[in-house]
Amino acid sequence: MNYFVTGATGFIGRFLVARLLKRENARVFALVRSGSEYKLDALRRRLGVDADQLVAIHGDINEKLLGVSKRDQDDLTGQVDHFFHLAAIYDLTADENSQRYTNIEGTRQTLKLAEKLKAGCFHHVSSIAAAGLYDGVFSEDMFEEATGLNDPYLLTKHESEALVRQESSIPWRIYRPSMVVGHSETGEMDKVDGPYYLFKFIQKLKDVLPNWMPLVGVEGGKFNIVPVDFVADALDHIAHQEDGNGQCFHLTADRSYSLGEMMDVIAGAAQAPRWPVKLDNSLFNAVPGIVKRGVSAMTPKMVLNAALENLDIPPSAMQFLTFPTEYDNRRAKAALADSGIEAPELQGYIQLLWDFWENHLDPDRGERKDELQPLPTLPERVEGKVVMVTGATSGIGKATALKLARAGATVLVIARTAEKLDETLHEIDQLGGTAQAYSCDVSDLNSVDQLVQQVIADHGHVDVLVNNAGRSIRRSVVHSFDRFHDYERTMQLNYFGALRLIMQLMPGMVERGAGHVINISSIGVLTNAPRFSAYVASKAALDAFTRCAASELAHEGIRFTTINMPLVRTPMIAPTKMYNHVPTISPAQAADMICDAIVRQPKRIATNLGIMGQVMHFLTPKVTETIMNTGYKLFSDSAAALGGKENTPKKISREQAAFSRLFKGIHW
């Protein structure tokens, strides 16, 4: 049995060719463009066949008679039993002219070649897209009833099918697969398309929300999904049945999923938050038109496209989120009866699809910036760079300075006390690192100005600024009525001092078109920790400035990272002796978070508990307030906060221990 296949090295084509070659005395002639022979060689190796079984026919889908040579035409005339046409543009992002030329004119020339070769049957692999946006159930006998063909992809699939129906002089069969996803047993897929456009969105939700948090979704449109192995099996089986010429077969699943159902299924595989509740589309139809227009006006196209780009979703895919069509597949099911070939339920293989996407198709996989370039190591990121670290002679700052110096950075060690600066320089020298110490009280703005002037004179610029120096005050609001200076002191160092450094160093960063500012914030900003109103407010101010500045300076090559640091065992928390008995992270672990920020340059680094706290404050503010109030009442102000002498408690109560473990890292 001889077969001619266009698109043999494409996604569906590879699996179809594998089935065809398993048939007795089968030989496949595969159209291959000049320069793409390596794809056919790879397919031969994959299938374990030689060039006599899988034969290359040079040509191009966009040329007359596919550009097949006269000699090949003569050799193949009368020799082709089945001609399979799979080559087409299956890409929503392709321009209209390319789609029309390849999908319509390419089909016309393919059909003419099949006729010239006197092929036994022309098998045209179309798509459910040929039905357009038909509202209702589209049967295998329907064609002219298609509606909503304004989109070039829908239109060209419809028109190419029309050519076969109206112009073919040889027997033909048409197949309309639904949305084709990866292999149901391996998850193998070659590109992001169809349902895969939702994977990145769900992954981002997984990163910021706990998987137990229920979400409210919408029903949306209908999605009919089949795995590629089912499509290849069905094509091979139906093509070899005696009956079926002049007919169309829907290679679809028995049931379609609403948008909300499909996202819920994908989220289950991703271990992301689920959508147990889906709002009916009719609810949105009840929204007054003036409100809809107002929302549309508040969402400029440029902003929407930027958001979609961040999620790797082409804007052209948005119209299919409300896809209205369902498909009757009774003819195809009858043809497949007793064959054992049927479309499996999506839930049965979605985990394989997700795992394959995460490991092979996710552009951010493996903490890579893109599919080809791995993230640099810390030495690659900082070697030869000037990195300023404030509060660098103890705790987080010192641990960070040592790690950066070991990695090859020129570390500018900033602190108030000259003796401690000398100690830190000595430790860095012992590591073989390069550092220079500067004495500066960051809460004194004049001192900051003098520091920057000296640093610019000595080094010319600063590549990375780590605003680590900070002051924390643990005291209830009711005990702070006569201590307004608590709020002034924290703002002066945590906000104004850090801001002064940023504003003084930023002109040089903008001039060079590069720079990175890392602000050490607190988990308290996300959780609104009680007793830390002065500290949290000052850190929140810096966070707000950072978000605004980042939006303004992104195109200048300036990066900002906020680290919402959990409770760290440093001299800053030493006055609160109770903290000796609650879970904390070490300065070395905190320094690792800063080094990770330098390598990845993310917008924010926070613990899952911190992110959950922020989300809970937004979604269930009263419940979250009650939880925080419980913690406030469970713990008490320290003696030091009340003006007395602080003694280290021998132990804390079982309730306090349990609460601090449950909310590890939060300040109480």
C-alpha positions as CSV (number, residue, x, y, z in Angstrom):
1,M,0.0,0.0,0.0
2,N,1.5,3.4,-1.0
3,Y,0.7,6.7,0.7
4,F,1.5,10.3,-0.1
5,V,1.4,12.6,2.9
6,T,1.8,16.4,3.2
7,G,2.7,17.6,6.6
8,A,4.3,14.2,7.4
9,T,6.8,15.8,9.8
10,G,4.2,17.9,11.5
11,F,2.6,17.0,14.9
12,I,-0.3,14.9,13.7
13,G,1.6,13.8,10.6
14,R,4.4,12.1,12.6
15,F,1.9,9.9,14.4
16,L,-0.1,9.2,11.3
17,V,2.9,8.1,9.4
18,A,3.9,5.7,12.2
19,R,0.5,4.0,11.9
20,L,0.6,3.8,8.1
21,L,4.0,2.2,8.1
22,K,2.8,-0.6,10.4
23,R,0.6,-1.8,7.6
24,E,1.8,-4.7,5.5
25,N,4.1,-3.6,2.6
26,A,3.4,0.0,3.4
27,R,5.5,2.8,1.9
28,V,5.0,6.5,2.6
29,F,6.0,9.3,0.2
30,A,6.4,12.4,2.3
31,L,6.5,15.9,0.9
32,V,9.6,17.7,2.3
33,R,10.9,21.2,1.6
34,S,14.5,21.8,0.6
35,G,16.5,22.4,3.8
36,S,14.0,20.4,5.9
37,E,15.3,16.9,5.0
38,Y,16.7,16.6,8.6
39,K,13.2,16.5,9.9
40,L,12.4,13.5,7.8
41,D,15.7,11.9,8.8
42,A,14.7,12.4,12.4
43,L,11.4,10.8,11.8
44,R,13.0,7.7,10.1
45,R,15.2,7.3,13.2
46,R,12.3,7.6,15.5
47,L,10.3,5.0,13.6
48,G,13.2,2.8,12.8
49,V,12.6,2.8,9.1
50,D,14.8,3.4,6.1
51,A,14.6,5.8,3.1
52,D,12.9,3.1,1.0
53,Q,10.0,2.9,3.3
54,L,9.7,6.6,4.1
55,V,10.6,8.3,0.9
56,A,11.3,12.0,0.5
57,I,9.5,13.9,-2.3
58,H,11.0,17.3,-2.6
59,G,8.5,20.2,-3.0
60,D,6.7,23.0,-1.3
61,I,3.0,23.4,-0.3
62,N,3.1,27.0,-1.7
63,E,4.2,26.1,-5.2
64,K,2.3,24.9,-8.3
65,L,1.6,21.2,-8.0
66,L,3.5,21.5,-4.7
67,G,6.7,21.9,-6.7
68,V,7.0,18.2,-7.2
69,S,9.4,17.4,-10.1
70,K,8.1,16.0,-13.4
71,R,10.1,12.8,-12.8
72,D,8.5,12.2,-9.4
73,Q,5.1,12.9,-10.9
74,D,5.7,10.3,-13.6
75,D,7.0,7.7,-11.1
76,L,4.1,8.2,-8.8
77,T,1.2,8.3,-11.3
78,G,-1.2,5.5,-10.6
79,Q,0.9,4.3,-7.6
80,V,-0.7,6.3,-4.7
81,D,-3.5,4.4,-3.0
82,H,-4.2,7.1,-0.4
83,F,-3.2,10.8,-0.5
84,F,-3.3,12.5,3.0
85,H,-3.3,16.3,3.1
86,L,-2.3,17.5,6.5
87,A,0.0,20.5,5.7
88,A,-1.6,23.8,6.7
89,I,-1.0,26.7,9.0
90,Y,-2.4,25.9,12.5
91,D,-1.4,29.2,14.1
92,L,-3.7,31.9,15.4
93,T,-0.9,34.4,15.4
94,A,-0.1,34.0,11.6
95,D,-1.0,36.8,9.4
96,E,-4.1,36.6,7.1
97,N,-2.2,36.5,3.8
98,S,0.0,33.6,4.9
99,Q,-3.0,31.6,6.1
100,R,-5.1,32.2,3.0
101,Y,-2.2,31.3,0.6
102,T,-1.1,28.2,2.5
103,N,-4.5,26.9,3.6
104,I,-6.5,27.7,0.5
105,E,-4.2,27.9,-2.4
106,G,-2.0,25.1,-0.9
107,T,-5.0,22.8,-0.7
108,R,-5.9,23.6,-4.3
109,Q,-2.5,22.7,-5.6
110,T,-2.4,19.6,-3.4
111,L,-5.7,18.5,-4.8
112,K,-4.5,19.0,-8.4
113,L,-1.4,17.0,-7.7
114,A,-3.5,14.1,-6.2
115,E,-5.7,14.2,-9.3
116,K,-2.6,14.2,-11.6
117,L,-1.2,11.2,-9.7
118,K,-4.6,9.5,-10.0
119,A,-4.6,8.8,-6.3
120,G,-7.1,6.3,-5.0
121,C,-8.6,8.6,-2.4
122,F,-7.9,12.2,-1.2
123,H,-8.0,12.4,2.6
124,H,-8.3,16.1,3.7
125,V,-7.6,16.8,7.3
126,S,-9.7,19.8,8.0
127,S,-10.7,21.1,11.5
128,I,-13.8,21.8,13.5
129,A,-12.8,25.4,12.8
130,A,-14.6,24.9,9.5
131,A,-17.9,25.3,11.3
132,G,-16.9,28.8,12.3
133,L,-18.7,30.2,15.4
134,Y,-21.9,28.2,14.8
135,D,-24.2,28.6,17.8
136,G,-25.5,25.1,18.5
137,V,-24.7,21.5,17.5
138,F,-22.8,21.2,14.2
139,S,-23.2,17.8,12.5
140,E,-20.9,15.9,10.1
141,D,-23.3,16.6,7.3
142,M,-23.3,20.3,7.9
143,F,-21.0,22.7,6.0
144,E,-22.8,25.7,4.4
145,E,-24.4,26.4,7.8
146,A,-21.1,27.6,9.2
147,T,-21.3,31.2,10.6
148,G,-18.9,33.7,12.1
149,L,-16.1,33.2,9.6
150,N,-14.6,36.6,10.0
151,D,-11.4,35.2,11.6
152,P,-8.8,34.2,8.9
153,Y,-8.1,30.9,10.6
154,L,-11.8,29.9,10.6
155,L,-12.3,31.2,7.1
156,T,-9.4,29.5,5.5
157,K,-10.2,26.1,7.1
158,H,-13.8,26.5,5.7
159,E,-12.7,27.6,2.3
160,S,-10.1,24.9,1.9
161,E,-12.7,22.2,2.8
162,A,-15.0,23.8,0.2
163,L,-12.4,23.2,-2.5
164,V,-12.3,19.5,-1.8
165,R,-16.1,19.2,-1.8
166,Q,-16.6,21.2,-4.9
167,E,-13.6,20.6,-7.2
168,S,-12.2,17.1,-6.4
169,S,-12.5,14.7,-9.4
170,I,-11.3,11.8,-7.3
171,P,-12.9,10.1,-4.2
172,W,-12.4,12.2,-1.1
173,R,-13.0,12.0,2.7
174,I,-12.8,14.9,5.1
175,Y,-11.8,14.7,8.8
176,R,-12.5,17.4,11.3
177,P,-10.4,16.9,14.5
178,S,-11.2,19.1,17.4
179,M,-8.6,20.9,19.5
180,V,-5.6,18.5,19.4
181,V,-3.4,18.2,22.5
182,G,-0.5,16.0,23.4
183,H,-0.2,12.2,23.5
184,S,-2.6,10.6,26.0
185,E,0.2,8.2,27.2
186,T,3.3,10.4,27.1
187,G,2.0,14.0,27.0
188,E,4.2,14.8,24.0
189,M,3.3,18.0,22.3
190,D,5.3,20.2,19.9
191,K,4.0,23.7,20.7
192,V,1.7,25.9,22.9
193,D,-1.7,26.1,21.3
194,G,-5.4,25.8,22.2
195,P,-5.9,24.9,25.9
196,Y,-2.1,25.3,26.5
197,Y,-2.6,29.1,26.4
198,L,-4.2,28.8,29.8
199,F,-1.3,26.8,31.4
200,K,0.8,29.9,32.1
201,F,-2.1,31.7,33.8
202,I,-2.8,28.7,36.0
203,Q,0.8,28.4,36.8
204,K,1.0,32.0,37.9
205,L,-2.0,31.5,40.1
206,K,-0.3,28.5,41.6
207,D,2.7,30.6,42.5
208,V,0.7,33.2,44.5
209,L,-2.2,31.3,45.9
210,P,-2.5,28.2,48.1
211,N,-4.0,25.3,46.3
212,W,-6.8,24.9,48.9
213,M,-8.2,28.3,48.1
214,P,-11.4,28.0,46.0
215,L,-11.9,30.4,43.2
216,V,-15.0,31.6,41.3
217,G,-14.8,31.1,37.6
218,V,-17.1,31.5,34.6
219,E,-18.7,28.9,32.3
220,G,-17.3,30.6,29.2
221,G,-17.3,28.9,25.8
222,K,-17.1,25.2,24.8
223,F,-13.8,23.3,24.3
224,N,-13.7,19.9,22.6
225,I,-10.3,18.3,23.2
226,V,-8.7,15.1,21.8
227,P,-5.2,13.7,22.1
228,V,-3.0,13.4,19.1
229,D,-2.8,9.6,19.3
230,F,-6.6,9.3,19.1
231,V,-6.6,11.5,16.0
232,A,-3.9,9.4,14.3
233,D,-5.5,6.1,15.2
234,A,-8.9,7.3,13.9
235,L,-7.5,8.7,10.6
236,D,-5.7,5.5,9.9
237,H,-8.7,3.3,10.7
238,I,-11.4,5.3,8.9
239,A,-9.2,5.8,5.8
240,H,-8.9,2.1,5.2
241,Q,-12.6,1.3,5.5
242,E,-14.4,0.5,2.3
243,D,-17.3,3.0,2.9
244,G,-16.9,6.6,3.6
245,N,-16.0,8.4,0.3
246,G,-17.7,11.8,0.0
247,Q,-18.3,12.0,3.7
248,C,-17.0,14.0,6.7
249,F,-16.0,12.6,10.0
250,H,-15.8,14.5,13.3
251,L,-12.8,13.3,15.2
252,T,-14.0,14.7,18.5
253,A,-14.6,13.7,22.1
254,D,-18.1,12.7,23.2
255,R,-18.3,15.7,25.5
256,S,-17.1,19.3,25.5
257,Y,-15.8,21.2,28.5
258,S,-16.8,24.8,29.4
259,L,-14.0,27.2,29.9
260,G,-14.5,27.0,33.6
261,E,-14.6,23.2,33.6
262,M,-11.4,23.0,31.6
263,M,-9.5,25.4,33.8
264,D,-10.6,23.4,36.8
265,V,-9.3,20.2,35.3
266,I,-6.0,21.8,34.4
267,A,-5.7,23.4,37.8
268,G,-6.2,19.9,39.4
269,A,-3.2,18.6,37.5
270,A,-1.1,21.7,38.4
271,Q,-2.1,21.5,42.0
272,A,-3.3,25.1,41.7
273,P,-6.4,26.7,43.2
274,R,-9.6,25.1,41.8
275,W,-12.8,26.6,40.3
276,P,-15.5,24.6,42.0
277,V,-18.0,27.5,41.3
278,K,-18.7,28.6,37.8
279,L,-20.9,31.6,37.1
280,D,-23.4,31.1,34.3
281,N,-22.8,33.2,31.1
282,S,-26.3,34.5,31.4
283,L,-25.3,36.5,34.4
284,F,-23.1,38.7,32.2
285,N,-25.8,39.2,29.7
286,A,-27.7,40.9,32.4
287,V,-25.0,43.5,32.9
288,P,-26.2,46.8,31.5
289,G,-24.6,47.8,28.3
290,I,-23.3,51.1,29.7
291,V,-21.4,49.2,32.4
292,K,-19.9,46.9,29.8
293,R,-18.8,49.8,27.7
294,G,-17.4,51.5,30.8
295,V,-15.3,48.5,31.7
296,S,-14.1,48.3,28.1
297,A,-13.1,51.9,28.2
298,M,-11.1,51.4,31.4
299,T,-9.1,48.5,29.8
300,P,-7.2,50.0,26.9
301,K,-6.2,47.6,24.2
302,M,-2.5,48.3,24.8
303,V,-2.9,47.3,28.5
304,L,-4.9,44.2,27.7
305,N,-2.3,43.1,25.1
306,A,0.5,43.6,27.5
307,A,-1.2,41.4,30.1
308,L,-1.9,38.7,27.5
309,E,1.8,38.9,26.4
310,N,2.9,38.3,30.0
311,L,0.7,35.2,30.1
312,D,2.0,34.0,26.6
313,I,-1.6,34.3,25.2
314,P,-2.0,35.7,21.7
315,P,-4.8,38.4,21.7
316,S,-6.4,36.6,18.7
317,A,-7.1,33.6,21.0
318,M,-9.5,35.6,23.2
319,Q,-12.5,35.3,20.9
320,F,-12.3,31.5,21.3
321,L,-12.9,31.7,25.1
322,T,-16.6,32.0,24.3
323,F,-16.6,29.4,21.5
324,P,-20.3,28.4,21.1
325,T,-20.2,25.2,19.0
326,E,-20.8,21.6,20.0
327,Y,-20.2,18.7,17.5
328,D,-22.1,15.6,16.6
329,N,-19.7,12.7,15.9
330,R,-22.1,9.8,15.3
331,R,-20.7,8.9,11.9
332,A,-17.1,8.8,13.1
333,K,-18.2,6.7,16.2
334,A,-19.9,4.3,13.9
335,A,-16.8,4.0,11.7
336,L,-14.7,3.3,14.8
337,A,-17.1,0.8,16.3
338,D,-15.4,-2.4,17.4
339,S,-12.0,-1.0,16.7
340,G,-11.2,-0.1,20.3
341,I,-10.4,3.5,19.2
342,E,-12.1,6.2,21.2
343,A,-11.3,9.6,22.6
344,P,-10.3,9.3,26.3
345,E,-11.6,11.6,28.9
346,L,-9.4,14.7,29.5
347,Q,-9.2,14.0,33.3
348,G,-7.5,10.7,32.5
349,Y,-4.4,12.2,30.8
350,I,-4.4,15.9,31.8
351,Q,-1.6,15.2,34.3
352,L,0.7,13.9,31.5
353,L,-0.1,17.1,29.4
354,W,0.7,19.3,32.3
355,D,4.0,17.6,33.2
356,F,5.2,17.6,29.6
357,W,4.4,21.3,29.3
358,E,6.2,22.2,32.5
359,N,9.3,20.1,31.5
360,H,9.4,21.0,27.8
361,L,7.2,23.8,26.7
362,D,7.0,26.3,29.5
363,P,9.3,29.2,28.5
364,D,10.2,29.7,32.2
365,R,11.0,26.1,32.9
366,G,14.0,25.3,35.0
367,E,14.3,28.9,36.2
368,R,15.4,29.9,32.7
369,K,14.8,33.3,31.2
370,D,13.9,31.6,27.9
371,E,14.1,28.2,26.3
372,L,17.8,28.5,25.4
373,Q,19.6,30.7,27.9
374,P,19.9,29.3,31.5
375,L,20.0,31.9,34.3
376,P,23.5,33.1,35.2
377,T,25.1,31.9,38.3
378,L,25.7,34.4,41.2
379,P,29.4,34.8,40.2
380,E,28.4,35.4,36.6
381,R,25.9,38.0,37.7
382,V,28.1,40.0,40.1
383,E,31.7,39.4,39.0
384,G,33.3,42.8,38.3
385,K,30.1,44.5,39.5
386,V,29.9,47.1,42.3
387,V,27.3,46.1,45.0
388,M,26.4,48.4,47.9
389,V,25.0,46.7,51.0
390,T,23.7,48.8,53.9
391,G,23.7,47.5,57.4
392,A,26.5,45.2,56.3
393,T,28.3,44.6,59.6
394,S,25.8,42.2,61.3
395,G,23.0,39.9,60.6
396,I,21.5,39.7,57.1
397,G,23.8,42.5,55.7
398,K,27.0,40.9,56.8
399,A,26.0,37.4,55.6
400,T,25.1,38.9,52.2
401,A,28.3,40.9,51.9
402,L,30.4,37.8,52.6
403,K,28.5,35.7,50.0
404,L,28.7,38.5,47.3
405,A,32.5,39.0,48.0
406,R,33.1,35.3,47.6
407,A,31.2,35.4,44.3
408,G,33.5,38.1,42.9
409,A,31.6,41.3,43.5
410,T,33.2,44.5,44.7
411,V,31.2,45.0,47.8
412,L,30.7,48.4,49.3
413,V,30.1,47.7,53.0
414,I,28.0,50.4,54.6
415,A,27.4,50.8,58.4
416,R,27.8,53.3,61.2
417,T,30.5,51.7,63.4
418,A,34.1,51.9,62.1
419,E,35.3,49.0,64.3
420,K,32.6,46.6,62.9
421,L,33.4,47.8,59.4
422,D,37.0,46.8,59.9
423,E,36.0,43.4,61.2
424,T,33.8,42.7,58.2
425,L,36.5,43.9,55.8
426,H,39.0,41.5,57.5
427,E,36.6,38.6,57.0
428,I,36.1,39.4,53.3
429,D,39.8,39.7,52.9
430,Q,40.2,36.2,54.4
431,L,37.9,34.9,51.7
432,G,40.0,36.5,49.0
433,G,37.2,39.0,48.2
434,T,37.2,42.7,47.3
435,A,35.4,45.2,49.5
436,Q,35.6,48.8,50.7
437,A,34.0,50.1,53.8
438,Y,32.2,53.4,54.2
439,S,30.9,54.7,57.5
440,C,27.4,56.2,57.2
441,D,24.3,56.7,59.3
442,V,21.6,56.0,56.6
443,S,19.0,57.8,58.7
444,D,21.1,61.0,58.4
445,L,20.3,62.3,54.9
446,N,23.4,64.6,54.8
447,S,25.5,61.6,55.6
448,V,23.9,59.7,52.8
449,D,24.7,62.5,50.3
450,Q,28.3,62.5,51.4
451,L,28.5,58.7,51.1
452,V,27.2,58.7,47.5
453,Q,29.6,61.5,46.5
454,Q,32.5,59.5,47.8
455,V,31.4,56.2,46.3
456,I,30.9,57.9,42.8
457,A,34.4,59.4,43.2
458,D,35.9,56.0,44.1
459,H,34.0,53.7,41.8
460,G,32.1,55.8,39.3
461,H,28.8,54.0,39.8
462,V,26.9,51.3,41.7
463,D,25.4,48.3,39.8
464,V,23.3,46.8,42.6
465,L,22.0,48.5,45.8
466,V,20.8,46.4,48.7
467,N,18.8,48.5,51.1
468,N,19.1,46.3,54.1
469,A,19.7,48.8,57.0
470,G,16.6,49.1,59.1
471,R,15.1,49.8,62.5
472,S,12.3,47.7,64.0
473,I,10.1,48.7,66.9
474,R,7.7,46.1,68.5
475,R,5.2,48.1,70.5
476,S,1.4,48.2,70.5
477,V,-0.4,51.3,69.3
478,V,-2.0,51.8,72.7
479,H,1.4,52.0,74.2
480,S,2.7,54.4,71.6
481,F,0.3,57.4,72.1
482,D,3.1,59.4,73.7
483,R,5.9,58.0,71.5
484,F,5.3,59.6,68.1
485,H,9.1,59.6,67.7
486,D,8.9,55.8,67.1
487,Y,7.2,56.5,63.8
488,E,9.6,59.3,62.9
489,R,12.6,57.1,63.6
490,T,11.5,54.1,61.6
491,M,10.4,56.3,58.7
492,Q,13.7,58.2,58.8
493,L,15.8,55.1,58.4
494,N,13.6,52.5,56.7
495,Y,12.0,54.9,54.2
496,F,13.7,58.3,53.8
497,G,17.2,56.9,54.2
498,A,16.7,54.1,51.7
499,L,14.8,56.5,49.4
500,R,17.7,59.0,49.5
501,L,20.2,56.3,48.5
502,I,17.9,55.3,45.6
503,M,17.4,58.8,44.3
504,Q,21.1,59.6,44.5
505,L,22.3,56.5,42.7
506,M,19.5,56.2,40.2
507,P,20.8,58.9,37.7
508,G,23.9,56.8,37.1
509,M,21.9,53.7,36.6
510,V,19.6,55.4,34.1
511,E,22.6,56.9,32.3
512,R,24.1,53.4,31.9
513,G,20.7,51.8,31.1
514,A,21.2,49.2,33.9
515,G,20.8,48.8,37.6
516,H,19.2,46.7,40.3
517,V,17.7,48.0,43.6
518,I,16.8,45.3,46.2
519,N,14.8,46.6,49.1
520,I,14.6,44.4,52.2
521,S,11.0,44.7,53.4
522,S,9.1,42.6,55.8
523,I,6.5,39.8,55.8
524,G,4.6,42.2,58.1
525,V,3.7,44.3,55.1
526,L,1.9,41.4,53.6
527,T,0.3,40.1,56.9
528,N,-0.2,43.5,58.7
529,A,1.4,42.2,61.8
530,P,0.2,43.7,65.1
531,R,2.6,45.6,67.4
532,F,4.6,46.6,64.4
533,S,2.6,49.6,63.1
534,A,5.6,51.9,63.0
535,Y,8.0,49.4,61.4
536,V,5.4,48.0,58.9
537,A,4.2,51.4,57.9
538,S,7.8,52.5,57.0
539,K,8.4,49.4,55.0
540,A,5.1,49.7,53.3
541,A,6.0,53.2,52.2
542,L,9.2,51.9,50.6
543,D,7.2,49.1,48.9
544,A,4.8,51.6,47.4
545,F,7.5,53.8,46.1
546,T,9.2,50.8,44.6
547,R,6.1,49.7,42.7
548,C,5.6,53.2,41.3
549,A,9.3,53.6,40.3
550,A,9.5,50.2,38.7
551,S,6.6,51.0,36.4
552,E,8.3,54.2,35.3
553,L,11.8,52.8,34.9
554,A,11.3,49.4,33.4
555,H,12.1,50.6,29.9
556,E,15.3,52.2,31.2
557,G,16.8,48.8,32.2
558,I,16.3,49.4,35.9
559,R,15.1,46.4,38.0
560,F,13.5,46.6,41.4
561,T,13.1,43.6,43.8
562,T,11.2,43.7,47.1
563,I,12.0,40.9,49.6
564,N,9.3,40.5,52.2
565,M,11.6,38.9,54.7
566,P,10.2,36.6,57.4
567,L,11.5,36.7,61.0
568,V,15.3,36.4,60.9
569,R,17.4,35.8,64.0
570,T,19.5,39.0,64.0
571,P,20.6,41.6,66.5
572,M,17.5,43.6,65.5
573,I,15.1,41.2,67.2
574,A,17.4,40.5,70.1
575,P,15.6,42.9,72.5
576,T,12.4,40.8,72.3
577,K,13.6,37.7,74.2
578,M,10.5,35.8,73.4
579,Y,11.8,35.4,69.9
580,N,14.4,33.0,71.3
581,H,11.6,30.4,71.4
582,V,9.8,30.9,68.1
583,P,10.7,29.7,64.6
584,T,13.1,32.0,62.6
585,I,15.4,31.7,59.6
586,S,19.1,32.3,59.9
587,P,21.0,35.3,58.4
588,A,22.6,32.9,55.9
589,Q,19.2,31.8,54.7
590,A,18.1,35.4,54.4
591,A,21.3,36.2,52.4
592,D,20.5,33.3,50.1
593,M,17.2,35.1,49.3
594,I,19.1,38.3,48.5
595,C,21.5,36.4,46.2
596,D,18.5,34.7,44.5
597,A,17.1,38.2,43.9
598,I,20.3,39.3,42.3
599,V,20.4,36.2,40.0
600,R,16.7,36.1,39.0
601,Q,15.8,39.8,39.3
602,P,12.1,39.0,40.2
603,K,9.6,41.7,41.2
604,R,9.1,40.2,44.6
605,I,10.4,37.4,46.8
606,A,8.1,36.3,49.7
607,T,7.3,33.2,51.6
608,N,4.1,31.3,50.7
609,L,2.7,32.2,54.1
610,G,3.3,35.9,53.5
611,I,1.6,35.8,50.1
612,M,-1.3,33.8,51.6
613,G,-1.6,36.5,54.3
614,Q,-1.9,39.3,51.7
615,V,-4.5,37.3,49.7
616,M,-6.5,36.5,52.8
617,H,-6.5,40.2,53.8
618,F,-8.0,41.0,50.4
619,L,-10.5,38.2,50.1
620,T,-11.6,37.7,53.7
621,P,-10.5,40.8,55.6
622,K,-12.7,40.3,58.6
623,V,-11.7,36.7,59.1
624,T,-8.0,37.5,58.7
625,E,-8.3,40.4,61.1
626,T,-9.8,38.1,63.7
627,I,-6.9,35.7,63.3
628,M,-4.3,38.5,63.7
629,N,-6.2,39.8,66.7
630,T,-6.1,36.3,68.2
631,G,-2.3,36.4,67.8
632,Y,-2.1,39.9,69.3
633,K,-4.0,38.8,72.4
634,L,-2.1,35.6,72.7
635,F,1.3,37.4,72.9
636,S,2.1,40.5,74.9
637,D,4.2,43.6,74.7
638,S,7.7,43.0,76.0
639,A,9.0,44.6,79.2
640,A,11.4,46.6,77.1
641,A,8.6,48.0,75.0
642,L,6.8,49.0,78.2
643,G,10.0,50.7,79.5
644,G,11.1,47.9,81.8
645,K,14.0,45.5,81.8
646,E,13.6,42.5,79.4
647,N,14.4,39.0,80.7
648,T,14.6,36.0,78.5
649,P,11.6,33.7,79.3
650,K,12.5,30.1,80.0
651,K,9.8,29.0,77.7
652,I,6.6,30.1,76.0
653,S,3.1,28.7,76.5
654,R,2.0,25.7,74.4
655,E,-0.6,28.0,72.7
656,Q,2.1,30.5,71.8
657,A,4.4,27.8,70.5
658,A,1.6,26.3,68.4
659,F,0.6,29.6,67.0
660,S,4.1,30.7,66.1
661,R,4.7,27.4,64.3
662,L,1.5,27.7,62.4
663,F,2.4,31.2,61.3
664,K,6.1,30.7,61.0
665,G,8.1,33.8,60.2
666,I,5.3,36.3,61.1
667,H,6.2,38.9,63.7
668,W,4.0,38.8,66.8
